[in-house]
Structure formats: structure tokens, C-alpha cells
Amino acid sequence: MDARIALLVLLVAASPVAAFDHTHAAWGALLERHVVVIEGGKASRVRYAGMAADGAQLKQYLETLSATPRAEFDAWPRAEQMAFLINAYNAFAVEKILGRYPELRSIWDYGKLFGNPFKDDFFSLFGRRTSLDWIEHDTLRKTYRDARLHFALNCASVGCPMLRAEPYVAARLEAQLEDQARRFLSDAARNRYRDGKLEVSKIFDWYKEDFEPRNDYFARYAALLGADAAALRAARITFLEYDWALNDSPSSSRR
């Protein structure tokens, strides 16, 4: 082999593989441009038309997620793994909406039995075709066991906890998760104490086991719910109707 070619082969073999960007800067730029925070920071809407216009950037970010080997992911600290999976869920959910936007009013327009948007294996992660449910239920809930994950994952719906206008990152993950919990629980449109009853999001019904004992969980956030801790521990819990309407920003809607 020619000496120059041999040297080139050695240099290529020795060149480092680009490290994964744990700041998730590409996703962060999209969130900063296209997430509109409303209700005093308690909720948000998404400019899906803007996300569609920046589809090439979104696709490039999603490709970096899909290209991450499982062995590399497994070597990361817990917080980096969690941030990766939360951002992946939220970004792929946006991509799912863009697949039919603007001709849909809810993510369920894809179907509940056939075409279920949460069970559909529509993207690749760790070398396999997989789904949003796999990220949420089979991985995040099963492995990391932090109830606040439910406040970080966004299902592209008005009733869902807000899509944060920044990516989740390991260095601030604890603070971000707690902030999401406080924002959601302080939103009286979705969680409130009234006439001795706790009227809360269906999330606390669907994922009851993640919040048990639920009354004690709510007591931790008594000030946000407008009651004292003792009252919340004794309160009867009822569940509000979940709003599955698309969390589209009116400023971006083309309908």
C-alpha cells in the first residue's frame, strides 16, 4: 500500500467521532423560535407552521438522536440519559404533528386503534423502529421512576403540561423538572382546590401509581393549589376533562 494512503487510513481511523451535543442546542433553537409561553408561564403553544418551515433543522436534530448507539447512551450519567429521552419524545411528537399539519385538530386524528400516534413505530432509536409509548412507558417510567416526567413530556395537546421553551439538559434537569411540576400544578385551569375537592388533571388518574399516595403528593404543593397541606390530604379527588385539542399557536395556524 502506498505510504501516503496508509497514513490517510490511519488518520481516518484515529479521528474521533463527533461527540453527542448534550446541550441539545439544535432543538433549543427551534423551541426558542417556535414555542409561545402563555398564562403567566403556566402553559405554552407551538407555532407548528414555523416548525414546518424549519423542517430541515428539525430533521437534522432527529437524525442525531436516531444515530446515537445504545452502547454510547448506556455509558452516559442518568441525567444525560433522561434529558436525551425527554427531548426525543417531545421532538418526535412535533414531527408526528407535522406529518399532517395543518389538516388536523388533535393528535388523535391519526387514530386510536389504527394509526395510534403513541403506539406507532414511526421513528428509529438505538437501532430499532419504535414509538412514543416505548420512550415514555417502557423506558422513562420503568427505568427512572420520577413522577415529574409526566410534566416534562408533551403530547401536543392543550391539556398536556406545557412544552418547555428550552431543551432539557443534565446540568439543570432537577431544577427543570421541579419547575415544570410547579408550573402545571399552579395552573387553576387544570388543577385546583375548590369546596373541599381537588379537581385535577386526568394525568393523575391515568398514572395513579406514579403519584401515590396522591393526596400527600398534592400536599407538597399546597401553596400552588390554594389550600393548606392538611386540607389537601383530606380532600376528595376528582378529575377534569382532558383537552386533546392541538396546542397550536393561533399566530401560526393556517386554518
MOCOR-V437510 format. One record per residue. N is the residue number from 0. D_FIRST is the distance of its C-alpha to the first C-alpha in whole Angstrom. Layout:
n->{N:N}
d_first->{D_FIRST:D_FIRST}
//
This chain:
n->{0:1:2:3:4:5:6:7:8:9:10:11:12:13:14:15:16:17:18:19:20:21:22:23:24:25:26:27:28:29:30:31:32:33:34:35:36:37:38:39:40:41:42:43:44:45:46:47:48:49:50:51:52:53:54:55:56:57:58:59:60:61:62:63:64:65:66:67:68:69:70:71:72:73:74:75:76:77:78:79:80:81:82:83:84:85:86:87:88:89:90:91:92:93:94:95:96:97:98:99:100:101:102:103:104:105:106:107:108:109:110:111:112:113:114:115:116:117:118:119:120:121:122:123:124:125:126:127:128:129:130:131:132:133:134:135:136:137:138:139:140:141:142:143:144:145:146:147:148:149:150:151:152:153:154:155:156:157:158:159:160:161:162:163:164:165:166:167:168:169:170:171:172:173:174:175:176:177:178:179:180:181:182:183:184:185:186:187:188:189:190:191:192:193:194:195:196:197:198:199:200:201:202:203:204:205:206:207:208:209:210:211:212:213:214:215:216:217:218:219:220:221:222:223:224:225:226:227:228:229:230:231:232:233:234:235:236:237:238:239:240:241:242:243:244:245:246:247:248:249:250:251:252:253:254}
d_first->{0:4:6:8:7:6:10:11:11:12:15:16:16:18:20:24:25:28:31:34:37:40:42:42:42:42:44:47:47:48:50:52:52:53:55:59:61:65:68:67:64:65:63:61:60:57:56:54:54:52:50:49:49:46:45:41:41:43:40:37:39:40:36:35:38:36:33:34:33:35:34:34:37:38:37:39:43:46:47:43:43:47:46:43:45:48:46:44:48:49:47:46:50:50:47:50:53:51:50:54:55:57:59:60:62:61:58:60:60:57:59:60:60:57:54:55:53:53:52:50:46:45:42:39:39:37:35:38:41:44:47:49:51:48:48:51:53:50:48:50:54:52:50:51:55:56:59:58:55:58:59:55:54:55:56:57:60:63:64:61:61:59:56:55:54:51:48:49:47:46:48:51:51:54:56:55:56:60:60:59:62:65:64:64:67:69:69:73:72:70:71:75:78:81:84:83:80:76:75:71:68:67:64:66:68:64:63:66:64:62:65:67:70:70:73:72:69:71:73:70:70:74:74:72:74:77:79:79:77:80:81:77:77:80:80:79:76:76:73:73:71:68:67:64:64:61:60:60:61:64:62:59:61:61:63}
//
